[in-house]
């Protein structure tokens, strides 16, 4: 399932300056050169600080970047050029903003929600495919939501399934966990169909990089 250790990327996550700076310090400490970047919770003012810091770091490649609605096409161009981004991941509501990212459509990958609503303008044929958030899938599988059905109807189109977000999952609450407290919170992965797993799997946890590295080691035994 995830036996290829190199598939799993640690994620630079958070919503405050202290979060991304501390993770960058750890990335330097562990001499990590390839990561995933989650910009969803960082507003423009923070991103203006993050980009120079990335350029000054030892990071050479960022295959996956989770973007937000206020990001410009120029930001996507910058990240693609400097860090060889293959996958820009988006949410369903981002279909309202596609026009400004013209030229990047086939590099956009959709993370489905868990709310049992798929807006009418969501059209996977317009973009590169899915970024399956594995814990979201588990939540919707349990509930048999419209989000789940949208994915399952396309399960035989292999080219749609290129990348993933990965975090923990609570069976008790049927919810995703962005701060993982136990390796057992990854056990749900063993129940998921193989077609969901893409070439790149990005850890989307708020845990420090040191803990994410332990998660990687553990997950590579699956």
C-alpha positions in Angstrom: 0.0 0.0 0.0 2.5 2.6 1.1 5.6 0.5 1.2 7.5 3.0 -1.0 9.0 5.2 1.8 9.8 7.9 -0.7 6.1 8.4 -1.5 5.4 9.9 1.9 6.4 13.6 2.4 6.5 15.5 5.6 4.2 18.5 5.5 4.9 22.1 6.4 1.6 23.0 8.0 0.1 25.4 10.5 -1.5 28.9 10.5 1.0 31.0 12.5 4.5 32.2 11.8 5.9 30.2 14.7 4.5 27.0 13.1 6.2 27.3 9.7 9.4 28.7 11.2 9.7 25.9 13.7 9.1 23.3 11.0 11.6 24.9 8.7 14.2 24.8 11.5 13.5 21.1 11.9 13.7 20.5 8.1 17.1 22.1 8.2 18.1 20.0 11.2 17.2 16.7 9.6 18.6 17.8 6.2 15.3 17.2 4.4 15.2 18.5 0.8 11.7 17.3 -0.3 8.5 18.3 1.4 4.8 19.0 1.0 3.6 22.6 1.6 0.1 23.4 3.0 -0.7 27.1 2.5 -4.4 26.8 3.1 -4.3 28.6 6.5 -1.6 31.2 5.7 -2.8 34.6 4.5 -1.0 36.7 2.0 1.1 38.6 4.6 2.4 35.3 6.0 3.1 33.8 2.5 5.2 36.9 1.7 7.5 35.7 4.5 7.3 32.0 3.8 8.5 32.2 0.1 11.8 33.9 0.9 12.4 31.5 3.8 11.8 28.6 1.5 14.3 29.9 -1.0 16.9 30.3 1.7 16.3 26.8 3.1 17.8 23.5 2.0 14.5 22.5 0.3 14.9 21.6 -3.3 11.6 20.1 -4.3 8.0 20.6 -3.2 5.9 18.1 -5.3 2.6 19.0 -3.6 1.3 22.4 -2.5 -2.2 22.9 -1.0 -3.3 26.3 -2.1 -6.0 28.7 -1.0 -8.5 30.9 -2.9 -6.6 34.2 -2.6 -3.4 32.9 -4.2 -2.5 34.4 -7.6 -1.4 32.7 -10.8 2.0 34.3 -10.2 2.3 32.5 -6.9 1.7 29.2 -8.6 4.2 30.0 -11.3 6.8 30.9 -8.7 6.3 27.7 -6.8 6.3 25.6 -9.9 9.5 27.2 -11.3 11.5 27.2 -8.0 10.3 23.9 -6.5 9.0 21.8 -9.4 5.5 21.5 -8.1 3.5 18.7 -9.7 0.3 18.9 -7.8 -1.6 22.0 -6.6 -4.4 20.7 -4.3 -7.7 22.5 -4.0 -11.2 22.2 -2.3 -14.6 22.0 -4.0 -15.3 25.7 -3.6 -12.1 26.5 -5.5 -14.0 25.8 -8.7 -15.4 29.3 -8.2 -11.8 30.6 -8.7 -10.5 28.4 -11.5 -10.4 31.1 -14.2 -7.6 33.0 -12.5 -5.5 29.8 -12.5 -5.9 29.3 -16.2 -3.0 27.4 -17.6 -2.7 25.3 -14.4 -5.9 23.3 -14.7 -4.3 20.0 -15.2 -2.0 20.5 -12.2 -5.0 21.1 -9.9 -6.2 18.2 -7.8 -9.4 18.1 -5.9 -9.7 17.3 -2.2 -13.4 16.3 -1.5 -15.2 17.5 1.6 -17.2 15.4 4.0 -20.4 17.5 4.1 -22.6 15.4 1.8 -22.7 18.3 -0.7 -21.0 18.4 -4.1 -21.6 21.8 -5.8 -22.9 21.7 -9.4 -19.8 23.4 -10.8 -17.5 20.7 -9.5 -16.2 18.9 -12.6 -13.2 16.6 -12.2 -12.8 16.5 -16.0 -11.7 20.2 -16.0 -8.7 19.5 -13.8 -5.9 16.9 -13.2 -7.9 14.6 -10.9 -8.3 13.9 -7.2 -6.1 14.5 -4.2 -7.8 12.0 -2.0 -7.6 13.0 1.6 -7.5 9.5 3.0 -9.2 10.3 6.4 -11.9 12.3 4.6 -12.6 9.3 2.4 -13.0 7.1 5.5 -15.4 9.6 7.0 -17.5 9.7 3.9 -17.3 5.9 3.4 -18.9 5.4 6.8 -21.7 7.9 6.0 -22.1 7.0 2.3 -22.1 10.7 1.4 -22.4 12.3 -2.0 -18.7 13.1 -1.8 -18.0 9.4 -1.4 -20.3 8.5 -4.3 -18.6 11.2 -6.6 -15.2 9.5 -6.0 -16.5 5.9 -6.3 -18.2 6.5 -9.6 -14.7 7.4 -11.0 -12.7 4.6 -9.3 -11.8 3.0 -12.6 -10.3 6.1 -14.1 -6.7 5.5 -12.9 -5.3 8.8 -14.2 -7.5 10.7 -11.7 -5.8 9.3 -8.6 -2.4 10.9 -8.4 -1.8 12.2 -4.9 -3.0 12.2 -1.3 -3.3 14.1 1.9 -2.7 11.9 5.0 -3.6 12.4 8.6 -5.2 10.5 11.5 -8.7 9.2 11.9 -10.9 8.5 14.9 -13.2 5.5 14.6 -15.1 6.6 17.7 -16.0 10.1 16.4 -15.7 9.3 12.6 -13.6 12.3 12.0 -10.2 13.2 10.7 -7.4 14.1 13.1 -4.9 16.7 12.2 -2.9 16.2 15.3 -1.9 12.6 15.6 -1.5 11.3 19.2 -1.2 7.6 18.5 0.1 5.4 15.7 -3.2 3.5 16.0 -4.9 6.6 14.4 -3.4 5.4 11.1 -4.8 1.9 11.3 -7.8 2.9 9.1 -5.4 3.0 6.1 -5.4 -0.8 6.0 -9.1 -0.7 5.3 -9.0 1.5 2.2 -9.1 0.4 -1.4 -5.8 0.5 -3.2 -7.0 2.6 -6.1 -7.0 5.7 -3.8 -3.3 5.8 -3.3 -1.3 8.0 -5.6 2.3 8.7 -6.4 2.8 11.3 -3.7 1.3 11.1 -0.2 1.6 14.2 1.9 1.4 14.2 5.7 -1.1 16.9 6.7 -0.6 16.8 10.4 0.2 19.6 12.8 2.8 17.4 14.5 6.4 18.5 14.5 8.6 17.2 11.7 10.4 14.9 14.2 7.1 13.1 14.8 6.2 13.1 11.1 9.5 11.3 10.4 8.4 8.6 12.9 5.0 8.4 11.1 6.8 7.9 7.8 8.9 5.1 9.2 5.8 3.4 10.7 3.6 3.9 7.6 6.3 2.4 5.3 5.7 -1.0 7.0 2.0 -1.1 5.8 
